[in-house]
């Protein structure tokens, strides 16, 4: 037997580029990248669209690892075709971009496929989360700008040229700054991580998006939200202790307890 707790909240009311879903044996969290193109499709951003595609495809598939990522990129490319934007997405900033975690329960083990910068924690052990070097650099640039000018509101605009410039690293396996994502193209295998755990030894697994800037001790929704509130008090605009490329982000936590 297992129980599932979930919580998700967008940084903008009524908008959320995070998405999650689960069934009896599969648990998926997807984090659509914040849109930088200003382009909407039926009122939705690319981040909203792609996170829903990824979750649905993971839940309907038995694939893991590279095979799963290949399937997800195919589904996103098919969405480009359905929307008639194949030419538009040749420019990377218009692509629907997403990271995700998919945890599958098999007979005696749990397989986790990981791509992007969400995080997960197994049985209260240290959390696993990859943070892109380009995000660290851009967050530092934003912090320096705010320290110099005091202009928090304009800090995102200041780093926008850097954010748009980072697309040259997306799914680029040859550059040290390269990082992987689902975007309807091809994701190099080096960016796709797989983990395997013995189910009998697990008490819980938590999947969380990067809208949570710190990890609590306990595995509960209350603990995660209390930690979020603490971060908001200490550094509400994320340029001091919890440096980020933006003041707010969508946040989602999924807790599976065995």
Rosetta blueprint (number, residue, H / E / L):
1 X L
2 X L
3 X E
4 X E
5 X E
6 X E
7 X E
8 X E
9 X E
10 X L
11 X L
12 X E
13 X L
14 X L
15 X E
16 X L
17 X L
18 X E
19 X E
20 X E
21 X E
22 X E
23 X L
24 X L
25 X L
26 X E
27 X E
28 X E
29 X E
30 X E
31 X E
32 X E
33 X L
34 X L
35 X L
36 X L
37 X L
38 X L
39 X L
40 X L
41 X E
42 X L
43 X L
44 X E
45 X L
46 X H
47 X H
48 X H
49 X H
50 X H
51 X H
52 X H
53 X H
54 X H
55 X H
56 X H
57 X H
58 X H
59 X H
60 X L
61 X L
62 X L
63 X L
64 X L
65 X H
66 X H
67 X H
68 X H
69 X H
70 X H
71 X H
72 X H
73 X H
74 X H
75 X H
76 X H
77 X H
78 X H
79 X H
80 X H
81 X H
82 X H
83 X H
84 X L
85 X L
86 X L
87 X L
88 X H
89 X H
90 X H
91 X L
92 X H
93 X H
94 X H
95 X L
96 X L
97 X L
98 X E
99 X E
100 X E
101 X E
102 X E
103 X E
104 X E
105 X E
106 X L
107 X L
108 X L
109 X E
110 X E
111 X E
112 X E
113 X E
114 X E
115 X E
116 X L
117 X L
118 X L
119 X E
120 X E
121 X E
122 X E
123 X L
124 X L
125 X L
126 X L
127 X L
128 X E
129 X E
130 X L
131 X L
132 X L
133 X H
134 X H
135 X H
136 X H
137 X H
138 X H
139 X H
140 X H
141 X H
142 X H
143 X H
144 X H
145 X H
146 X H
147 X H
148 X H
149 X H
150 X L
151 X L
152 X L
153 X L
154 X L
155 X H
156 X H
157 X H
158 X H
159 X H
160 X H
161 X H
162 X H
163 X H
164 X H
165 X H
166 X H
167 X H
168 X H
169 X H
170 X E
171 X L
172 X L
173 X L
174 X L
175 X L
176 X L
177 X L
178 X L
179 X E
180 X L
181 X L
182 X E
183 X L
184 X L
185 X L
186 X L
187 X L
188 X L
189 X H
190 X H
191 X H
192 X L
193 X E
194 X E
195 X E
196 X E
197 X E
198 X E
199 X H
200 X H
201 X H
202 X L
203 X L
204 X E
205 X E
206 X E
207 X E
208 X E
209 X L
210 X L
211 X L
212 X L
213 X L
214 X L
215 X L
216 X L
217 X L
218 X L
219 X L
220 X L
221 X H
222 X H
223 X H
224 X H
225 X H
226 X H
227 X H
228 X H
229 X H
230 X H
231 X H
232 X H
233 X H
234 X H
235 X L
236 X L
237 X L
238 X L
239 X L
240 X L
241 X L
242 X L
243 X L
244 X L
245 X L
246 X L
247 X L
248 X L
249 X L
250 X L
251 X E
252 X E
253 X E
254 X E
255 X E
256 X E
257 X E
258 X L
